[in-house]
């Protein structure tokens, strides 16, 4: 598989993950859950996925 295709797939996956996270944050009913989701999103493991 070419590096262009691999790069495109990684960007698409990151985009899907960002959208899913944004939807989850929008649906939360409590500020505590929102903070927990944002903390997870800012974690090192999750940040590497979104790059």
N, C-alpha and C positions, 0 to 999 in steps of 0.2 A: 504494500500500500504506500502511496506516495506521501511525502511529508505534508503536502498541501491538503490532501484528504484527511490525514490525521489531525492536522491543525483545525480544519473546519469542523470535524466531529467534536473535538474538545471544546471549541467555542460554542457549538450548539448545545452541548451538555451543560456547560457553565451557564448559558442563557436559560435553559430549562430549570436549572437548580435555583438561579436567582428569582425567576418568576414564581416558582413553587414556594420559595421562602417568603417573598413579598405577599403572596396570597395567604400563607399561613399566619403571618403577622397581622394582616388585615382582618382575619377571621377570629383572632383570639379575643376572648371576652375579658381577660384580666391583664392589668399592667405587668403582673409578675410573670405570666406566661410569655408576654411580648418580650420582656427583658431576657428571659431564658432563651428564647429563639434567637434573639440578637446576639447574645453571648455565644451561643453555638456557632452562629454564622461568622463571628469574629475569631473563632478558635483557629489555631494553626492548621489543623487538618482540613477544616472546611474552606479556609482561605486558599489553600493550595488547589482545591478542586475548582474554585471560581476564577483562577487565573487563566 
